[in-house]
């Protein structure tokens, strides 16, 4: 069966420090991968999506970047964190070609930038 | 571009009662999918139910049913026989099937609190 792993679960970082959040999917090949951010008490905002290795599309211009070095690995990064980067980050996947199917989400990373 | 609107920021419902969560959407795409997710305090996103825009019947999944009114562009979630474990944030979402990336756009959510 397919599983998605996201880590770390919580992270406290000072302003100006770098960031690396990792997400991996098991049990499937060539998944569509997504990074979402959720501000406190708000809905989910799509940040990045990828349909293949090295193929990244950004939804919102920001201080963050994403990379997909391997088929089932999706990384969210920042060179210098801002206070506004605080939030709950969720990685999600969907099967290839299943564009109208449900997303499966990871357990999320709570990022606090101080 | 599509837009999802959830007008109820929070609701209280008594245990064993039914509750309806409102969701309206705006899209020019002829084909799309509508989803409901549940987010408990732990933060995980749990898929509840799906409705395709060309589905003839309203979707049902156990105690969850989707009241889909295409002409009114509404996709309300009905939870029957509420349980204490239903207390959570509920999100409506959609993706147009013409979107080659399968992006899912979410509403702002409705916080549901089930009371004994």
Boltz contact constraints between the chains, C-beta under 6 A:
constraints:
  - contact:
      token1: [A, 32]
      token2: [B, 102]
      max_distance: 6.0
  - contact:
      token1: [A, 43]
      token2: [B, 106]
      max_distance: 6.0
  - contact:
      token1: [A, 43]
      token2: [B, 107]
      max_distance: 6.0
  - contact:
      token1: [A, 43]
      token2: [B, 108]
      max_distance: 6.0
  - contact:
      token1: [A, 43]
      token2: [B, 109]
      max_distance: 6.0
  - contact:
      token1: [A, 44]
      token2: [B, 106]
      max_distance: 6.0
  - contact:
      token1: [A, 46]
      token2: [B, 103]
      max_distance: 6.0
  - contact:
      token1: [A, 49]
      token2: [B, 101]
      max_distance: 6.0
  - contact:
      token1: [A, 94]
      token2: [B, 102]
      max_distance: 6.0
  - contact:
      token1: [A, 99]
      token2: [B, 102]
      max_distance: 6.0
  - contact:
      token1: [A, 100]
      token2: [B, 33]
      max_distance: 6.0
  - contact:
      token1: [A, 100]
      token2: [B, 97]
      max_distance: 6.0
  - contact:
      token1: [A, 102]
      token2: [B, 47]
      max_distance: 6.0
  - contact:
      token1: [A, 102]
      token2: [B, 50]
      max_distance: 6.0
  - contact:
      token1: [A, 103]
      token2: [B, 104]
      max_distance: 6.0
  - contact:
      token1: [A, 105]
      token2: [B, 45]
      max_distance: 6.0
  - contact:
      token1: [A, 107]
      token2: [B, 44]
      max_distance: 6.0
  - contact:
      token1: [A, 108]
      token2: [B, 43]
      max_distance: 6.0
